[in-house]
């Protein structure tokens, strides 16, 4: 990134985590003034202007390459829950983990896992039916438990009080396996769910289980070599008897923000253009509307009469609803992928062609490799990909966990050597 001294308004908005409207306001009030390109009047920002912002500093001084060169001191073992199509599991594998078990209830997702990794121990069942005691001593338990509402009435919200929720089953796996570290991921909404009470209840249970929690953090996928504006909340915990030797450092950002072009064309991320694959289609009426939307545009780019017709009652409601009638742009990351690319609330239209993204385009935006095949009907494939943790984000977090485990391993070896000397 050092050679790219100029940044567009879209790039700066992504780097600083603010809207383009905010940048335009900063331009007017003098907070951050871009220069104008004489040829086309585009607003461009110099690298030096951005270096006073913390997020830009991290990007420009990235230690991504060093972190990704880290190798495990031994083959660390993993139990993966709510495994889905394998985004998190594949990232953990790339960091050097050996999976002992992958549990998932969805048949199509399990078929996907088995097809791509025949040697993985994939258990298709309700998690409440899994006996985790046979995996006692695995190094890591990971998974994205769905966030269900708890009933708080008259309860202290300890382990037993979460019974009947999928978080209880995740906690039970930790209780029975006693891993060194656990990794839980969820939607960022968990931070403020029920006014923060849900997360507080989760923290109580983690403490009750005998684990120390790293302060939870929302990671933005665009900073971790993922061409998508997706955000996930990560919770990392370590067993209390290891906590004094535990040092966890969140992963550094990649050296630049990737765009849709990086996902679908040959370049930094993939060696070839995206392969052809099946995809949904728009009904003729919707296609005629989306034909009028420019790259990066949405319903407000339509003539007013069409805006009213397309949005109906939503036209009069507040909020931008920028996902509706949305066409993606080549030079920006994709919006967060959903489970259905043609859904009215969350359209993800191809930048040039008036159609939803295909399955392989979806998979690339989630940074799955092209040889990772998805099982089931088209709707099930989209759902699996849309629900996945982006592989490159998972890899970045997993590398940080490997670094922490390596340190624990070193401390344990020194402890054992000292005991031998003392004897």
N, C-alpha and C positions, 0 to 999 in steps of 0.2 A: 504493500500500500504506500510505501515511502515515495514512490515515483509519481503517484497520482495526487498532485498538489491541489487540485480543484474538485469540489464536490457539489452535486446538484441539490436543489431544495428537497427533493424526495430522499436522497441519500442522507442528508443532514437530519431530516425529520426522523428517519429510522435510527440513526446513530445516537441522537440525543433523546429519543423516546418522546418527542412532542409532535403535534400536528403541523401540517403545512400552514394552517391558519395562524398558529402561534408564531411560526417563523415570519410570516408576513407582518404580524403585529410587532414583533421584535425589530423588523426592518423599519417600520414607521416610527417607533419610539427610540430607535438608536441602540437597542440592547445588542443586536447582532446584525450588522448591515452587510449584505452580499455585494459583490461587484456584478455589473451587467456585462454580458458578452455583447460586444459591438455588433456582431453579425446577426444575432437573433434575439437579443434582449433577454436571454435566459439569465436567471439569477444563479450565480456560482459563489461558493464559499472557499476561501483559502484554508489549508490545513492549520496554519498558525492561528487562525481565528477560533478554531474548535478546540485547541489543546488546553484551554482553560477549563473545559468541561470534563468531569471525571470519567464519563463513559467513553468519550473520545480518547482520553489519555490511555485508558485500559486497552482500547483497540490498537492504538499506535505503538504501544509497548508490549504487545501480546507475547506471551511465552507458550503459545499453542504448540509449536513444533516440539519443544522440550518436553512438555507434558504428555504429548502423544507418543513420545519415544520411550516412555516408562514401560517396563516389563514386570510382570509379577515375579516375586522371589520364588514362588512355587505355584502350582495350579490351584488357585482358590476355587472353592466350590460354592454353588449357587442353587437356591430354590426360588423359582419364579412363580408368582401367583397372579391370577387375572392376566394371563400371558397374551391374550388377543392374538394378533397375527405375527407377533414376535419382534416388534420394533425395539422394545427395551432389552429383550433377551439377545437379539442380534448385536446390539451395542455392547452388552456385557461380554458376549463371546469375543468380539473384536478387541476388547480390553484384556482378554486372556482368561476369562472365567470358564469353568466347566459346570454345565447344568446337570444337577442330579434329578430334578423334577420340574416340569412345567405344568401347572394346573390351569384349566380353562373350561368353562361350561359350554361354550358355543361350538357346535359341531363343525361348521365351516372353518372357523379359526383353527381348530385342532387339526383338521385335514390339511390346512395350509402349513402348520408347523411340522407335521409328519412328512409331508411331501418334500419340503425343503431341507429338513434335518431328520432323516430316517433314524438316526442313532439317538436322538433326543428322547428322553422318557416323558412322553406327553400323556397326562392323565385327564381324560374328558369326564368331568363329574362336577356336581355341586361341591363347592369347597368345604361345606360343613360335613361332608362324608369322608374327607381325607384325613388319614392318621399321619400326623407329622413327626411322631416320635421316632420313626425309623430313619429320619434325616437329622437326628440330633447331632449337633456339632458341625453342621454346614457353616461355612464362613459368612455367607451373606443370604438374607431373605430380601427379595425385591418384588415390587408389584404396585399397580395403581388400583387401589380399592375404590369402588364407586362410593361417592359421598351420599349416604342416606341420612335422613333426619333422625335424630335421637329424640326420645321423650324425656324431658328434663324434670317433670313434676315430682318434687319431693325427693330427688335423687342426687347423690354426690358425683354421679357419672364416673365411677371406677370401672374396672374390667367387667364385672358381672352385669353392671347396668347397661352395657352396650350389647348384651346378648340379643341375637336376632338380627343384628346388622352385619354387613359384610366387613366393616371395620373390626368387629369382634372376632371374626374368623382370621383376619390378618394378624390381630393381636395374639390369638390362640396359636398361630403358627410360630410366632416369635417365642411364646412361652414354652412350647414343646421342643423347638429346635435349638433355642439359645444361641443364635448366631452371634458372631463378633459384631457385625454391623447389619443394620437393615436400611433399605432404601424404599421410601414410599413416595409415589407421585400422584398428583391430583390436579383438578382445575384450580385456577387462581382464586375462584369464588369461595373456596374453602376457608380462606383467610378471614373473611367477614361473614361467613355463613352463620345465621342466627345471632348476628351481632357479635361474632367471635366466640360464642359459647361452644360451638361444635369443635373448633380447634383446641379450645381450652380443655374440653373433655378428653380429646385425643392425647393431649400432653399429659393429663392426669394418669391415663392408662399406661402410657409409655414409662412414666416415672414408677408406677406400681409394678411394672414388669421388671424393673431393675435396669433401665436404660437411660442414658443421658442423650438428650436431643440437641443437635446443632440447631441454631436459630433457623427456622424454615425460610426458604428463599424462593421467590418466583424467578424462573429463568426464561429469558426471551430467546426463542429458537434462532432468530436471525443472527444472534451473536455467536452461534456455535456451528457455523457452516451448514445452515439449513435455510433454503430460500423461501421462508414462510414466516409470517407474523403470528407465530403461535406462542402462547405462554403456558408454562406448567409450573405448579408448585411442587417443590421437592422437600421431603423430610428425611433427614439422615440421622440415625441414632447409633450409639455404641454401647456395648454392655458395660455396666458400671465398674466392674473389676479391671477394665482396660482403659477407662476414661482418662486416667492421669497420663497415659502415654499416647493418647489419641490426638492427632493433629489433622484436621480436615480443612483443605483449602478448596473453595469453589473453583470450577474450571475457568481458565482465562478465555476471553473471546477470541474468535478467529480474526485474522488480520484484515478482513474486509467483510462487508455485507453482501451476500449473494442475492441475485435477482432471479426472476422467472426464466430469463434467458440462460442463466447458469444451469437451471434445472432441465430445460428442454432442448438445449443446443449443446454441441460438443464444446468442451472448454475445461475450466478448473475442476468442475465437479464430476463430469462424465466424459468419457473418451469419444462418444458418438452422440448423434442426435437421438431423441427419444424414439424407441421403436413403436411401430403401429400397434394398436390394440383396440379392443372393443370399448364402446362408450355410449352413454345415454344420448338422446337427441331431444331437442326442444320441439314442442308442438308448433305448428306453422304460425299461429297467432303470436306466441311469445317470440319466435324467431324474427318476425317482422318488426317487433318492438326493439329487440336487442341489436338488430342490424343498424339501428340509428345511434347506438352508444359508441363513443370513441374509446380507444385503449385507455384504461385508468378511470373511465367515466362510470356513471351510475344513473339512476332514474331522473335525477335533476338535470341531466343533459338532454332530456326529451323535451319536445314542445309541450307547453302547459296543458293543452287539451289531452295529450297522451299521458302526461304525468297523472292527471286526475283519473283517467280511465284505468291506468295500470295499477295505481296505488289504492284506488277506491277510498275507503274510510281512513286509511293510513296517511293519506295526503294531508289531512287536517291535524294529525297528531304531532307532538313534539319529537325531537331527536332527528338525527341525520338519516338513519336507516341506510347507511352507505353500502350495505351488502345487497340491497335489492336492485335488480337489473344491472348488476356489476360486471363490467368487463375488465379483466386483468391487464396489466401493462408489462411489456418485456423488461423495462429498466427498473422495475421495483420488485420486491419480494411478493409472493402470493399472499393474499389474505388467508387467515386460518381455514384449513380445509374442514369440511363438515362431512357427515355421513351420506349426504345426497347432494351432488353438485348442481342439480337442476331445480332444487327447491326454491320457491319464490323468495323466502326471507334471506337465503344465503347463496345466491347464484354465483358461480365461478366460471364465467364465460372466457373462452380462449381469446387471446389478444387480437388475433387476425381473423380467425374463422368464427362464425356465429354458431357455436356449439358448446356444450359442457366439456370440461376436461375429461380425457379418457382415463381408463384404469392405470395405464403405465405413466401417464402424465401426473396423475395423483400420486402414484408410488414414488416418482422421482422427487416431487416436491416434499415428500416425507423422507427423502434420502434412502429409500430402499434400493438395493442393487437390482439391475435389470433381470438377473436370473432368479429373483425371489418371486415365485409364482403364488397367486392367490386362488383359493378354491371356492366353489359355490357359484350361485347365480350372480349376475352383474351387481345387483343391489347389495348382496352380501359382501362382494369384493370391495365396493366403495365403502361400506360400513366398516370393514376390518381396517382399511387404510386410514379412513378418517378418524378412527378411534385410537390409532397407534401413537406411541411416543416416537418422534422423529429419530431415526437410527443414529444420525450424527450427534444429536443432543444427548442421547443415551450413552454413546461412546465417550463423550467428553466427561459426563458425570462419572461413568464407570472408571475412567482413567484416574480421576481424583480419588476414588475409593481404593483403587489399587495402590496408589501412592501412600494412602493412610494405612492400608493393610501391611505394606512393606515395612513401614516404620514399626508397627506393632510386632511384626515378625522379628525384626532386629532386636527390639527390646526384650522379647520373650527369649531369644537365643542368649542374650547377655545375662539375663536372669538365671537361666539354666546353667550357664557356664560358671557363674558366681556360686551357685549352690554346690556344684561339683567341687570347686576349689575349697569352699568352706568345709565340705565333708572330708 
